[in-house]
Amino acid sequence: MAPSLVSLTEKALEEMPQWPWQSVVDAVKQCQRLLPLSDATGAYDRAVAALVAHVAAAAAPPAGAGCGDAGTPTSSSPESSAFRFSCDTKSSCLSLPPTGRTWWFDDLVALAPGAVRRVAEALAAARVAGADHAVVARFLFYYLKCRVAAGATTAEEEKKATVEACVAAMSVLDVRTAVSCKGLFGVLRLAAPLQQLADAAQERLVAMIGRKLDHATLDNLLVPAPAGTAGSSSLYDVGLVLRFVAAFLRSGGGGDEPARLKKVGRLVDLYLAEVAPDPSLRPAKFVELATALPAAARDCHDALYRAIDVYFQVHARLTDDDKMKICRGLIYEKLSPECCKHLARNAAFPTRAAVQALASQHTVLKSLVLRDSGEQLKPVSAPPSTAGKRRDSYNGENDGQVILYAGRLDLTLENQNLRSLLDGMHWRVMELEKVCSRMKTQMTKMKARPRRAPRSCTARSLPRMCS
């Protein structure tokens, strides 16, 4: 009896791993065109599995071959001479032609975005030799470069589909160790001009960048604000950076690895200093960015203080209440004495902030003094000459060992200046309270008494606050 068409097809699919490489690539292309039928019959999965098997076989050197033969098409196909690159070799996307373990990159550039996503996910799941997660990530970046950055794809819808497929494939990789931070920001730049990129793709990209945020640079974060954003004309997209920070904290960067957290803290301080001079940056955004990281992210708050100082100078019309909200991000105990002294004399900062800063420094100094004075010092034997003199002076009293007790008090000139400033600030606060009480009393009397003709001024003049 003649074999049926179904049995012949099944036999052909089983033998697909033995097909030549180019035939397998063509089979994947055909399955992409015949969706959803190829999915329903299982042909698509068979073709992708055969392609993965070819990549794995090419990575292992054949019997009797040297190490130099590994990672080339000759080890996987009897028709190696028939291999041709599908991407135009004259294209600018091929500035670095793939070699070694990446020999298969060019042949797969011609695949549609959906097929590339499926192949990349299959390679990542199989973890085949020669196609680990780092190599798969390099292929996806290369595919984007050829299909989107080089202008090979002109239709915006196809560009969007390409970016979304590559981002989805990257999200299943080990992002921390295999995906380049620089490459992720390159994908972000490619996606920026595309309108209405899928929300899922945007969230995946933000999450991946957040996990790699400790590898980012200031230039990476200086993303221009999207044009036409309602209610904002800021120079930079501060909201996007806030999403990166939130994704970093969600990924466990907030407590498990203090070194990574501190690197992100320094990066955010640099970004704050860069965006602080922007006159269009709203206080709410600045506060959110200044307080986005936990306290453990910064050992010193001097950089944060300088950024806030610049912001106050540019936004001179802020009220004291708004300024105090911004100052919530400062931990005054983590300010250096120089910055604390500068804050106390800085007219741009509210008086309450200066008082709090000096009070915190006073508390720190007091704790240091108490700690040092409370230490028990070991007895020290006097030198022989000193002991002899003491015995002569005191007529032999306390003969033997002379016990000396000493206390230490480490108050530098800077600390003494801070204490003087604190005392002066306390005096100013007391005088302000007296003035306020006097004015309230006068206002109460003025409201109680009837209107009369103006008399000569007999009220006492208010005290001078800053003499």
Secondary structure by P-SEA (a helix, b strand, c coil): ccccaaaaaaaaaaacccccaaaaaaaaaaaaaaaaaaaaaaaaaaaaaaaaaaaaaaacccccccccccccccccccccccccccccccccccccccccccccccccccccaaaaaaaaaaaaaaccccccaaaaaaaaaaaaaacccccccccaaaaaaaaaaaaaaaaaccccccccaaaaaaaaaaacccccccaaaaaaaaaaaaaaccccccccccccccccccccccccaaaaaaaaaaaaaaaccccccaaaaaaaaaaaaaaaaaacccccccaaaaaaaaacccccccccaaaaaaaaaaaaaaaccccaaaaaaaacccccccccaaaaaaaaacccccaaaaaaaaaaaaaaaaaaaaaaaacccccccccaaaaaaaaaaaccccccbbbbbbbbbbccaaaaaaaaaaaaaaaaaaaaaaaaaaaaaaaaaaaaccccccccccccccccccc
